[in-house]
Amino acid sequence: MKLVRGQFMKPLLKGQRNDFRDAEAVAEAVQRPTKGSDWGPNLEERPPRAGEPRSRKAHLDDLDSFLFRFAFLAAMFVLALLIEYLAH
């Protein structure tokens, strides 16, 4: 399920409001491509603005990436040491 920002809700209304029509309009709008932007109505997909504080998720993603790279380099180092040891 996607959260839809308030500014995108007005075009979704069809005729007389009821839950069925609202759900139908939201389902139709989610399938449409976005107009002239590089991000959809999902707020997590929006690129960060200049000067905007980064979210906790962005910091955790950076940490996860760093730890993965560190573990990969450590494994490569251990493998190089093992190959060097076995060569002698």
MIMITOR-60906 format. One record per residue (C-alpha): residue number from 1; x, y, z. Coordinates in steps of 0.05 Angstrom, whole numbers, plus 32768, in hexadecimal, padded with zeros to 4 digits. Layout:
! residues N
<miza><pos>NUM</pos><x>X</x><y>Y</y><z>Z</z></miza>
...
//
This chain:
! residues 88
<miza><pos>1</pos><x>8000</x><y>8000</y><z>8000</z></miza>
<miza><pos>2</pos><x>801A</x><y>8045</y><z>7FEE</z></miza>
<miza><pos>3</pos><x>800E</x><y>8085</y><z>8014</z></miza>
<miza><pos>4</pos><x>7FF4</x><y>80BC</y><z>7FE7</z></miza>
<miza><pos>5</pos><x>8004</x><y>8104</y><z>7FF7</z></miza>
<miza><pos>6</pos><x>7FCA</x><y>8134</y><z>8000</z></miza>
<miza><pos>7</pos><x>7FDA</x><y>815D</y><z>7FC2</z></miza>
<miza><pos>8</pos><x>7FD0</x><y>811F</y><z>7F98</z></miza>
<miza><pos>9</pos><x>7F8C</x><y>810E</y><z>7FB6</z></miza>
<miza><pos>10</pos><x>7F61</x><y>8144</y><z>7F96</z></miza>
<miza><pos>11</pos><x>7F65</x><y>8128</y><z>7F4F</z></miza>
<miza><pos>12</pos><x>7F53</x><y>80E3</y><z>7F6A</z></miza>
<miza><pos>13</pos><x>7F0C</x><y>80F4</y><z>7F7D</z></miza>
<miza><pos>14</pos><x>7ED6</x><y>80D9</y><z>7F4F</z></miza>
<miza><pos>15</pos><x>7E8E</x><y>80F2</y><z>7F51</z></miza>
<miza><pos>16</pos><x>7E6A</x><y>80E7</y><z>7F92</z></miza>
<miza><pos>17</pos><x>7E99</x><y>80D0</y><z>7FC8</z></miza>
<miza><pos>18</pos><x>7E95</x><y>808B</y><z>7FE5</z></miza>
<miza><pos>19</pos><x>7ECB</x><y>805A</y><z>7FFA</z></miza>
<miza><pos>20</pos><x>7EC4</x><y>802F</y><z>7FBB</z></miza>
<miza><pos>21</pos><x>7ECF</x><y>8069</y><z>7F8C</z></miza>
<miza><pos>22</pos><x>7F08</x><y>8085</y><z>7FB5</z></miza>
<miza><pos>23</pos><x>7F2B</x><y>8042</y><z>7FB5</z></miza>
<miza><pos>24</pos><x>7F1F</x><y>803A</y><z>7F6B</z></miza>
<miza><pos>25</pos><x>7F3C</x><y>807F</y><z>7F5D</z></miza>
<miza><pos>26</pos><x>7F79</x><y>8073</y><z>7F89</z></miza>
<miza><pos>27</pos><x>7F87</x><y>8030</y><z>7F67</z></miza>
<miza><pos>28</pos><x>7F82</x><y>8051</y><z>7F23</z></miza>
<miza><pos>29</pos><x>7FB0</x><y>808B</y><z>7F37</z></miza>
<miza><pos>30</pos><x>7FE5</x><y>805D</y><z>7F53</z></miza>
<miza><pos>31</pos><x>7FEB</x><y>803A</y><z>7F10</z></miza>
<miza><pos>32</pos><x>7FF4</x><y>807C</y><z>7EE9</z></miza>
<miza><pos>33</pos><x>803A</x><y>8096</y><z>7EDB</z></miza>
<miza><pos>34</pos><x>804D</x><y>80D6</y><z>7EFF</z></miza>
<miza><pos>35</pos><x>804D</x><y>8117</y><z>7ED8</z></miza>
<miza><pos>36</pos><x>8091</x><y>8136</y><z>7ECB</z></miza>
<miza><pos>37</pos><x>80B2</x><y>8122</y><z>7F0C</z></miza>
<miza><pos>38</pos><x>80E6</x><y>80EE</y><z>7F1F</z></miza>
<miza><pos>39</pos><x>80C0</x><y>80D6</y><z>7F5C</z></miza>
<miza><pos>40</pos><x>807B</x><y>80BB</y><z>7F6A</z></miza>
<miza><pos>41</pos><x>8048</x><y>80CC</y><z>7F9F</z></miza>
<miza><pos>42</pos><x>806D</x><y>80A0</y><z>7FD1</z></miza>
<miza><pos>43</pos><x>8092</x><y>80CF</y><z>7FFF</z></miza>
<miza><pos>44</pos><x>80CD</x><y>80A0</y><z>8009</z></miza>
<miza><pos>45</pos><x>80DE</x><y>80A3</y><z>7FBF</z></miza>
<miza><pos>46</pos><x>80E7</x><y>80EF</y><z>7FBF</z></miza>
<miza><pos>47</pos><x>812E</x><y>8107</y><z>7FB6</z></miza>
<miza><pos>48</pos><x>8149</x><y>8130</y><z>7FF0</z></miza>
<miza><pos>49</pos><x>8146</x><y>817B</y><z>7FEB</z></miza>
<miza><pos>50</pos><x>8183</x><y>81A7</y><z>7FF7</z></miza>
<miza><pos>51</pos><x>818D</x><y>81B5</y><z>8042</z></miza>
<miza><pos>52</pos><x>8159</x><y>8182</y><z>8056</z></miza>
<miza><pos>53</pos><x>816D</x><y>8156</y><z>8091</z></miza>
<miza><pos>54</pos><x>8176</x><y>810D</y><z>807D</z></miza>
<miza><pos>55</pos><x>8146</x><y>80D9</y><z>8096</z></miza>
<miza><pos>56</pos><x>815A</x><y>80A2</y><z>80C6</z></miza>
<miza><pos>57</pos><x>814E</x><y>8070</y><z>808F</z></miza>
<miza><pos>58</pos><x>8181</x><y>8093</y><z>8062</z></miza>
<miza><pos>59</pos><x>81B5</x><y>8091</y><z>8099</z></miza>
<miza><pos>60</pos><x>81A7</x><y>8048</y><z>80A6</z></miza>
<miza><pos>61</pos><x>81AD</x><y>8039</y><z>805B</z></miza>
<miza><pos>62</pos><x>81F1</x><y>805C</y><z>805A</z></miza>
<miza><pos>63</pos><x>8208</x><y>8034</y><z>8097</z></miza>
<miza><pos>64</pos><x>81EF</x><y>7FF3</y><z>8077</z></miza>
<miza><pos>65</pos><x>8215</x><y>8003</y><z>8037</z></miza>
<miza><pos>66</pos><x>8254</x><y>8014</y><z>805E</z></miza>
<miza><pos>67</pos><x>8251</x><y>7FD4</y><z>8088</z></miza>
<miza><pos>68</pos><x>8246</x><y>7FAA</y><z>8049</z></miza>
<miza><pos>69</pos><x>8282</x><y>7FC9</y><z>8027</z></miza>
<miza><pos>70</pos><x>82AC</x><y>7FC0</y><z>8066</z></miza>
<miza><pos>71</pos><x>8299</x><y>7F77</y><z>806C</z></miza>
<miza><pos>72</pos><x>82A7</x><y>7F6B</y><z>8022</z></miza>
<miza><pos>73</pos><x>82EC</x><y>7F8C</y><z>8027</z></miza>
<miza><pos>74</pos><x>82FC</x><y>7F65</y><z>8067</z></miza>
<miza><pos>75</pos><x>82E9</x><y>7F24</y><z>8045</z></miza>
<miza><pos>76</pos><x>8314</x><y>7F35</y><z>8009</z></miza>
<miza><pos>77</pos><x>834F</x><y>7F45</y><z>8037</z></miza>
<miza><pos>78</pos><x>8347</x><y>7F03</y><z>805D</z></miza>
<miza><pos>79</pos><x>8342</x><y>7EDE</y><z>801B</z></miza>
<miza><pos>80</pos><x>8382</x><y>7F00</y><z>8002</z></miza>
<miza><pos>81</pos><x>83A6</x><y>7EED</y><z>8042</z></miza>
<miza><pos>82</pos><x>838E</x><y>7EA5</y><z>803B</z></miza>
<miza><pos>83</pos><x>83A6</x><y>7EA1</y><z>7FF3</z></miza>
<miza><pos>84</pos><x>83E9</x><y>7EBE</y><z>8007</z></miza>
<miza><pos>85</pos><x>83EF</x><y>7E8C</y><z>8041</z></miza>
<miza><pos>86</pos><x>83DD</x><y>7E51</y><z>8015</z></miza>
<miza><pos>87</pos><x>840E</x><y>7E67</y><z>7FDF</z></miza>
<miza><pos>88</pos><x>8449</x><y>7E60</y><z>800F</z></miza>
//
